[in-house]
Amino acid sequence: MTQTTPVVGVGIAAPQKPCFADKSMVIPKGATLILRGDLFIIQNSSGEVIGGFGCNKGTSNVWADKTGAEKHDPNSLYALANRHLKGDGVAVNPEEALKLFTEAANLGHHGAEYEAGSRLISSKTPREQIVGRDFLTSAITSENLSPEQKKEAQYQLGHYYMHDGKKPDDLAAENFLKQASDAGHTQAKFELANLYGKKPEKDAEVVKLYNEAAKAGHTGAEVALGDIYRDGGLGQNKDLKKALEYYESAQKHGVPNLKKIIGDIKKEMTMQPERQLPASIDAA
């Protein structure tokens, strides 16, 4: 707003600090100003919201989001929900944000489907999990999601189907986890490797995925590789040096209870030369 003039509310106490509105703003006779936090909402004599303005920098457009949200406009609901997440002109209120995201999602807003879905799918309530699953399934069809949002949604769907308490679906889990893994989602790589662990024909892919996740700093993958090379599993030769490197890296990254395993490996490595004598000496 380039041209502003101080405004004092009608029928309410003057604000503690100046509020400003466009000089062109006309407050009709009989209209009411309602103070909501740092906002003045203008209502006509019929109670319809016809305008508003903010009292703090950055809040001048909040009234528009609130007005639109009251009229169930999905874009306004989504914008207002984000404001409640950030405290942008309104109080920080994650519960209200989820409520607004859910309403916008039910109206087909793909961004809101992602935001509501990613929260509801991890709920402790099965019904909310199903709503979250359906929101995310719809959201990933949108071209408006960022690549980061899309692969996160794919991961969450894969995780849901892998761990669905009532009816796990390994095929659906594999489909979504692979999409997220191919897009570079580290946790998806780890969980897809765990899922492939049920299939002997996938041994090489399991090791590959663990390696990719470990390179990205995933400690669970580092421990898994340590286990593989310590015992020589999944078609890999036993390699205590590699096992030690992975265990020590995991320990460095905060994984507890590895001290004994690391100590045992070091002890075994020092004993190897005594057990693995050259054939010529053995023959003598």
C-alpha positions in Angstrom: 0.0 0.0 0.0 1.7 3.2 -1.1 -0.8 5.8 0.2 -1.9 5.2 3.7 -3.8 7.0 6.4 -4.3 6.1 10.1 -7.6 4.4 10.9 -9.3 4.1 14.3 -11.8 1.3 14.8 -15.6 2.0 15.0 -17.1 0.9 18.2 -13.8 -0.5 19.6 -10.8 0.9 21.5 -8.1 2.5 19.4 -5.2 0.2 18.7 -2.0 0.4 20.8 0.0 1.4 17.7 -1.0 3.0 14.4 -2.8 0.9 11.8 -2.9 1.9 8.2 -5.2 1.4 5.2 -5.3 2.7 1.7 -6.6 6.2 1.4 -8.9 4.9 -1.3 -10.5 2.4 1.2 -14.1 3.4 1.8 -15.7 2.2 5.1 -19.4 2.3 4.3 -21.9 3.8 6.7 -23.0 1.2 9.2 -20.0 -1.0 8.6 -18.2 -2.6 11.6 -14.5 -3.0 12.2 -13.7 -6.3 14.0 -10.2 -6.6 15.6 -8.8 -10.1 15.1 -5.2 -10.2 16.5 -3.3 -7.7 14.4 -6.0 -7.4 11.8 -9.1 -5.3 11.3 -11.9 -7.1 9.4 -14.5 -4.8 7.8 -18.1 -6.2 7.8 -21.1 -4.6 6.3 -24.4 -4.3 8.0 -25.3 -7.8 6.8 -22.2 -9.3 8.4 -20.5 -9.9 5.1 -16.7 -9.4 5.1 -16.0 -6.6 2.6 -12.4 -5.7 3.4 -9.6 -5.5 6.0 -6.1 -4.3 6.8 -3.2 -5.2 9.0 -1.6 -3.4 11.9 1.9 -5.0 11.6 4.3 -5.2 8.7 3.6 -8.2 6.6 0.0 -8.7 7.7 -1.7 -6.4 5.2 -2.8 -9.4 3.2 -3.8 -11.8 6.0 -7.4 -10.5 6.0 -7.7 -11.5 2.4 -6.6 -15.1 3.2 -9.0 -15.2 6.2 -11.8 -13.8 4.1 -11.2 -16.3 1.3 -10.9 -19.1 3.9 -14.3 -18.2 5.4 -15.7 -18.6 1.9 -14.0 -22.0 1.5 -11.6 -20.9 -1.2 -9.0 -23.7 -1.4 -6.1 -21.3 -2.3 -6.9 -19.0 0.7 -7.3 -22.0 3.0 -3.9 -23.3 1.9 -2.3 -19.8 2.3 -3.8 -19.3 5.7 -2.7 -22.8 6.8 0.9 -21.9 5.9 0.6 -18.7 7.9 -0.4 -20.7 10.9 2.7 -22.9 10.5 5.1 -20.0 10.3 3.3 -17.4 12.5 3.1 -15.1 9.6 0.5 -12.5 10.7 -1.3 -15.0 12.8 -0.5 -17.1 15.8 1.5 -20.3 15.3 -1.1 -23.1 15.4 -0.1 -26.5 13.8 -3.5 -27.9 14.7 -5.4 -25.1 12.9 -3.0 -25.4 10.0 -3.8 -29.1 9.6 -7.5 -28.4 9.8 -7.2 -25.8 7.0 -4.9 -28.0 4.9 -7.4 -30.8 5.2 -10.3 -28.6 4.2 -8.4 -27.3 1.2 -7.3 -30.9 0.3 -10.9 -32.0 0.3 -11.5 -29.3 -2.2 -8.8 -30.7 -4.5 -5.9 -28.5 -3.7 -2.8 -30.6 -4.5 -0.4 -28.7 -2.3 -2.8 -29.0 0.6 -3.2 -32.7 -0.2 0.5 -33.1 0.3 0.7 -31.1 3.5 -2.3 -32.8 5.1 -1.5 -36.2 3.7 2.1 -36.2 5.0 0.8 -35.4 8.5 -2.2 -37.7 8.6 -0.5 -40.8 7.2 1.8 -41.0 10.3 -1.2 -40.5 12.7 -1.8 -43.2 15.3 -5.5 -43.3 14.1 -6.0 -45.8 11.3 -8.8 -43.7 9.8 -6.6 -40.7 9.6 -3.8 -42.8 8.1 -6.2 -43.9 5.3 -7.2 -40.2 4.7 -3.5 -39.3 4.5 -2.7 -42.1 2.1 -5.5 -41.1 -0.2 -4.4 -37.4 -0.1 -0.8 -38.3 -1.0 -1.9 -40.7 -3.7 -3.8 -37.8 -5.3 -1.0 -35.3 -4.7 1.7 -37.2 -6.5 -0.3 -36.9 -9.7 0.1 -33.1 -9.7 2.8 -31.4 -11.7 2.8 -28.5 -9.1 4.6 -30.5 -6.4 8.3 -29.9 -6.1 10.6 -32.8 -6.8 11.4 -32.9 -3.1 7.7 -33.0 -2.1 7.0 -35.7 -4.7 9.7 -38.1 -3.6 8.8 -37.6 0.0 5.2 -38.4 -0.7 6.3 -41.5 -2.6 8.5 -42.6 0.3 5.7 -42.0 2.8 3.3 -44.1 0.7 5.9 -46.9 0.4 6.5 -46.8 4.1 2.7 -46.9 4.8 2.1 -50.0 2.6 5.2 -51.7 4.0 4.1 -51.3 7.6 0.3 -51.2 7.3 -0.8 -53.0 10.5 -4.0 -54.5 9.0 -2.7 -55.6 5.6 0.9 -54.8 4.5 1.2 -54.7 0.7 4.8 -55.5 -0.4 4.0 -54.9 -4.1 2.7 -51.4 -3.5 5.4 -50.7 -1.0 8.1 -51.7 -3.5 6.5 -49.6 -6.2 6.5 -46.4 -4.2 9.8 -46.9 -2.4 11.5 -47.6 -5.8 10.2 -44.4 -7.2 11.4 -42.4 -4.2 14.7 -44.3 -4.2 15.3 -43.6 -7.9 14.7 -39.9 -7.1 17.4 -40.0 -4.5 15.4 -40.4 -1.2 17.9 -41.9 1.3 15.5 -43.5 3.7 13.6 -45.0 0.8 16.8 -46.7 -0.4 17.3 -48.2 3.0 13.7 -49.5 3.4 13.7 -50.8 -0.2 16.9 -52.7 0.6 15.2 -54.2 3.7 12.2 -55.1 1.6 14.4 -56.8 -1.1 16.1 -58.7 1.7 13.1 -61.1 1.6 14.1 -62.0 -2.0 17.4 -64.0 -2.5 17.4 -63.0 -6.2 17.7 -59.4 -5.0 20.9 -59.8 -3.0 23.1 -57.7 -5.3 20.5 -54.9 -5.3 20.3 -54.9 -1.5 24.0 -54.3 -1.2 23.9 -51.6 -3.9 21.1 -49.8 -2.1 22.7 -50.1 1.3 25.9 -48.6 -0.3 24.0 -45.7 -1.8 22.3 -45.0 1.5 25.5 -45.3 3.5 27.3 -42.8 1.2 24.5 -40.4 2.0 25.2 -40.8 5.7 22.5 -43.3 6.7 23.7 -45.1 9.8 21.3 -48.0 9.5 22.8 -48.8 6.1 26.3 -48.5 7.5 25.5 -51.1 10.3 23.8 -53.4 7.7 26.9 -53.3 5.5 29.1 -54.0 8.5 27.0 -57.1 9.3 27.2 -58.2 5.6 31.0 -58.0 5.4 31.6 -59.3 8.8 29.8 -62.6 8.0 30.1 -62.7 4.2 26.4 -62.6 3.5 24.3 -61.7 0.5 26.9 -63.1 -1.9 29.7 -60.9 -0.6 33.1 -62.3 0.5 33.9 -61.9 4.2 35.9 -58.7 4.6 36.7 -57.7 8.1 38.5 -54.5 7.0 35.3 -53.3 5.2 33.1 -54.4 8.1 35.3 -52.4 10.5 35.2 -49.3 8.4 31.4 -49.3 8.3 31.0 -50.0 12.0 33.4 -47.3 12.9 31.7 -44.8 10.6 28.3 -45.7 12.2 29.8 -45.3 15.7 31.2 -41.9 14.7 27.8 -40.9 13.5 26.2 -41.7 16.8 25.2 -45.3 16.7 25.6 -46.8 20.3 26.6 -50.3 21.4 29.1 -51.0 18.7 32.2 -50.9 20.9 32.2 -54.7 21.5 31.6 -55.6 17.9 34.4 -53.3 16.8 36.7 -54.7 19.5 35.9 -58.3 18.4 36.6 -57.6 14.8 40.0 -55.9 15.6 40.9 -59.0 17.7 39.9 -61.3 14.9 42.0 -59.3 12.4 45.1 -59.6 14.6 44.7 -63.4 14.8 44.2 -64.0 11.1 47.9 -64.3 10.1 48.3 -67.1 12.6 45.4 -69.1 11.2 46.0 -68.3 7.5 49.5 -69.7 7.0 51.0 -70.0 3.5 50.7 -73.4 1.9 54.5 -73.9 1.7 55.0 -73.5 5.4 52.0 -75.7 6.2 53.5 -78.5 3.9 56.9 -78.2 5.6 
